[in-house]
Amino acid sequence: MKQFNFFSVLIFINLFTLSGQSNQPIKGNSFSKMNKFSPFYYKGKPNNEFEDHCYITLMNDLIKNVPIPDSITCKNNFGIFVFKVNSFGQIKQLEYFGDLDKIIEVKIKENIKNTSGLYTISKNKKLNHWFVLPFWSHGGNMPEFNQCENKFKLNAEIENYIKFYYLYKNVKSVLPKSSNITIFEPMGHYFEMLKRGLILHEEM
């Protein structure tokens, strides 16, 4: 694990965009199939009937079966995974920055490596395609969270992470665009918690 600093990660990401590249946020309705305007196409098998786009399948594959730490309730950890896919669809570089539990880091890296070979990169592109995956690990969605002595500190940290992330995306949105880097929306344990019944919903 590299020493984590949120702003140093943004600088790291920016190094890949200085040559004219820019962030291409995932949009579920952007491309239904590969064409000359697509930044990439993902050939992974859909996990369920609701995944109507390959980008959604990719996002779900990257966080599939990520473990939830036993001590997550009163914790807040954050990490960013950056990986490079070459013109043959192979993952050639994988970097990680953050303080996530080791079991989370290992699983997400495993998931990323398992997608190697499943990408089709536009033939019009001469550069590699970079992907940036932010991941939050916290217990803010759990009812027990309100019993944490440090809940106010944790909430402030989560809000600041979100604020910095979207401020950065807003800045990038006004810069010249190309399709050589994809920044995913922040991911987390939400769907895994739902499957396990760890999140309670208020009655309407």
N, C-alpha and C positions, 0 to 999 in steps of 0.2 A: 504493500500500500504506500502511495506517495503521500507526503504531508499535505493536508487539505487546507486550502484557503479559497473561498468562493471567488474572489476577484482574480486570483492567479489562474483559476480554471477558465474564466472568461477570456483572459489574455491568451491562454493556451489555445482556446478555440479560435480566437481571432487570428492567430498565426496562420491558420489554414485558409483564411479568407482574404489575406492581403493581396493575393494575385488576381483579384477580381471575383473570387467566389463569394457566395453569400448564403445565408441560411434559407432553407426551403422547408417550412414547417409542414408536418404531416397533415393532410386534409383528406378525409375519408372519401369525398366525392370528386377528387381531382382527376383520377384516371381509372377506368374500369379494366383496361388492359394496356399492354405495352404499346407505345407508339413513339414517333420521333420526337414528341414534345415531353415525354415522360422522363423524369430524372432517373428512374429505375423501375424494375418490376420484380416482385418477390414471388417465387414459385412454391412456397410452402403450402401444405395442405391446410385448409380452413379447420379450425378447432370446433366450430359449431355452425348452425344454420344462420346465425345472425351476423357472421363475418362476411359481409358482402363486398369487401374490397381487400386486395392483397396487403395494403398498408396496415389495415387493422389486424390482419393475421400476423404480420411481422411484429407489431407491438406486443400482441398477446404471446407470441412465441418467445420473445425476449424476456418476459417476466413469468413464464410458465412455471408453476410449482416452486416459486421462490419461498423459502421457509420463513415463518414468522417467529422471531426470537421469543423465548419465554418471558424475558424481561422487558418486552416492548412497551408495556402500558405507560411507564413514566420516563420514556426515552424519546429522543429526537435525533436521528442520524440522517446523513445526506451523502450521496455519492453521485459522481458523473462518470459514465463509461463512454469512451471515444474509440471508435474502430473504423478501419479503412478497408474498403472493398475495391479490388482492382478490376480491370476491364473484363476479366474472365469470371467474375462473380465470387472470387475467393477472398477470404479475410486475411489480410497481410499484416495488420498491426492492430493491437488492442491495448489501450491505456485506461487506467482507473485512478480517480482522485476522490478521496472521501474518508469517512469514518464509519461506514456501515459495518455491522457485525460480519465476521469472517464468513459465516455460513451463507450470508446473502451475497457477498462479493463473489465467492466461489461459484454459486449456482448461476448467477447472471452471466458470469464469464463463460461458464459451460454452455448456457443457452445461446449466447452470441456465437461461440465457435460452432455450435450445431447448425447454424444457419449458413455456414460457408458453403458455397457452391449453388445456393438457391437464389442468387441474384442475377438478373439480366440487366446489364448497364447499357444505356443507349450507345449505339455504335458511333453516334456523332460526337460523343464525349472522348476527349483525349486524356483527361485527368482521372485520377481515382475518385471514388465517391466516399465521403466521410459521413459517419453517423454519430450523433451525440444523444445519449440516453441518460437523463437525470432520474434519480430514484430517491424517494423519501421513505424512511422507515420510522414510523412514529405511532403512538397509540391514541392519537387525538380523536379517532372515530369510535373508540370503545367507551362504554358507560363507566368503566372503572377509572378512566382518565381524570374525571372530576375529583377523585379522591387523592390524586397525586399532590404532594406538598409543593412540588415545583411546577405545577400546571401553568401558572402565569408566565414563568420564564420560558417554558416549552412553547406556549402559544405565540409569544413574541418572536422566538426564533423561527418558527414556521412561517409567520407572516412576513418576516424580513427576507427569508429565502425566496418566497413567492414574489415579493416585490422586486428584489434584485433581478430575478430571472426574467420577469416580464418587462422590466425597464430595459434590460439588455436586448430582448427580442424587439422592442419598439425602436431602439436605436438602429438595430440591424435592418429593420424594415425600410428605412429611408436611404440605405446605401445601395449601390448598384447590385442587381441580383444576377445570379446564375444558379445552376442546379447541382452544384458539386458538393453541397453539404446539406444534410437533413438533420434538424434538431427536433427530437420527439417532445411531445408534451410530457410534463413531469408524471412519472409513474409511481406506484406504491403498492401497499398490501390490500387495498380496498376490496378487490374482487375475491381475493383469497380469504379475507375475513368474512365476507358475505357467505361464501361456501361453507365456512366452519360455524356460522351462526354467532360470530363474535361481535357483530354490530346490531344494536337494537334500533328499530324504527319507531318513531312516535305514531300513535294511532290518529287517524284523520277524524 
